Amino acid sequence: EEQFAERFTPILGKFQEYGVNFAIEIHPNSFVYDLHTAIKALELVDYHPALGYNLDPANILYLQIDPCIVVDELKDRIYHVHAKDAELARHNLPYGGTLMHGDMAALNHTYRFRIPGWGEVEWKRLITELSMVGYKGSLSYEHEDVTMSRMDGVVKTAEFLKPLIIKDTYEGRQDKLFGE
């Protein structure tokens, strides 16, 4: 913990000096792999303003972590969001659990990355929560779906997400919802 703060704080200072934010992807193969470790990392660097997170809902969904709770807890520390989905192949869980490694295209794999709308991410709910915490960034499409080509995925993703994007938020919503 001491080494993290000692080594990371000067790096974050340099990012801040150049007006750049550093977004760690919450990922099971990273030192930040869940909500507890994400909050701990912020605490260790005294909530340095340059440190935030890249939310890839697919990377935490298969661990049974709700992406909407992550958004609600980390709020303005969400600096980037991937438009990637995942599904658990529940019939294979008894063989490999949720952390199964290997070829995701294998029929016996326990989870699969999918394009948005073809997995288990609740996109309307996630986009709503992102809007509620003031996220104004993009949803960056990341294609790792083992079932379809990239071009087919691009077309289907755009068709699925386009009607869900909130283009004009209700400006008075915080006053109305939270009584501020």
Secondary structure, 3 states (H helix, E strand, C coil): CHHHHHHHHHHHHHHHHCCCCEEEECCCCCCCCCHHHHHHHHHHCCCCCCEEEEECHHHHHCCCCCHHHHHHHHHHHEEEEEECEEEECHHHHHHHCCCCCCCCCCCCCCEEEECCCCCCCCHHHHHHHHHHCCCCCCEEECCCCCCCCHHHHHHHHHHHHHHHCCCCCCCCHHHHHHCC
